[in-house]
Amino acid sequence: QVQLVESGGGLVQSGDSLRLSCAASGQFFNAYAMAWFRQAPGKERECVAAISRSGIGTYYADSVKGRFTISRDNAKNAVYLQINSLKPEDTAVYYCAARSGMIVVTGEYEYWGQGTQVTVSS
């Protein structure tokens, strides 16, 4: 029922910044907690950030805390991930995900986007 489309990835250099965007379809965007996951080759999928339905509550993985900021605009059916001070270790496919109700940091999300590739060169 919800379609998610990520954008904003690309090839960047260490120290650069990116803003990833996730556009959601549907009328009930404000009923979903949203999250960003990433997965690098040979690595487990990792929840890096999540945001509550209202946008008030947020979660960040320790590995990205201080560099990543998640936000949402319910009027635009969009969620964003601002990434600063990019490192090669941030290279991964980044996925937008949605679930009814509250934030979780495991992969228990109902809807997923196709992912957007972020590649950070040194």
N, C-alpha and C positions, 0 to 999 in steps of 0.2 A: 504493500500500500504506500510505502514511502520509498522514493527513489533518491539516491544520494550521488552527487557528482562532484568529485574533487578537482581542483585546479591550483595552479601556482607553483608547482614543482619545476625543477630544472637543474641545470649544471651551474654551480656557483663555486666560489673560492672560499677557503677558510677565512673566517671573520665576517663574511657577508651576512646579510639578513634576508629572510624570505617571509612572505605571508601566504599561507595556504588557505584556500577557501573551499567550503563545502556548501553546495546549493541543494536544498531539499524541496521535494515536491509535497503536495498535500496541504490540507487545511488545518492539521492538528500538530503542527511543529512544536507548539508550546507544551505538548503532552509528553515529549520525549527528552530524556537525558541524552546528551551527546558526548562523544569521545573521539579522540584521535589515537590510533594505534600505529605502530610502525614495525616493519619486519625487514631485516637485512638478511642476505644470503647466509645460511648456516646458523642463524640466530632464531630464538623463539620470538613470536609476536609479543610485543610489549605495549601496554597502555601507557602513553606518555602524558596525556592530559584528558580531563573530563570536566563537564560543566552541567549543572543541574538545570531543571526545566526553566526556572526563573532567571538563571544566569548568576545567581548569588553565590551558590556553592561551587567550588572548583577543586580539582585534584591535579597534582603533578607528580610524576615519578621523580625520585631523587636524582636520577641521571640527567634530568632536564631542568630541574628547578632553578629558577633565577634567569634562565635564558628563553624559556618558552612561555607564551601567554595565550590562553584560550579565551575566546569571547563568542558571544552569539548575538544575533539581531533577529528577534522573533518576528518583527514586522517584515523582514526580508527573507525569512525562512533560510537563514544562513548561519554557519558557524565558521570561525576563523582560528587559525593557529599562527601566531606571530613567533618567528624563530629568529633569535639574535645570536651573534657570535658563533656562527656555524662551525662545526668541526667535522673532519673526515668521518668520525665515528657516528655522525648523524646520518650518514648515507643509508638510505632505506627506501622502501615503498611505504608511503604514508596513507592510511586508510581512515576515512570518516565512518563513524558508526552511530546508530541510534537505537534506543530501547525505551519502552514504556516505563515510566516511573523514575526510580532513583538511580544515581550513579553507581556503577560497579566498575572495578578495575580488572576483572577477568573478562574473558571474551564472550560474555553472555549478552550479546546485542542482537537485536532482531534484524536490523538492516545494515547493509554495508555498501560503501561505494566501491568503485573499481580500483581505486588507488592512484596516487600520483608519485612519480619517482623524484626523489631528491638526491642529488649526487654532489658531494662536496670534495673538491680537489684541494690538495695541499700546495 
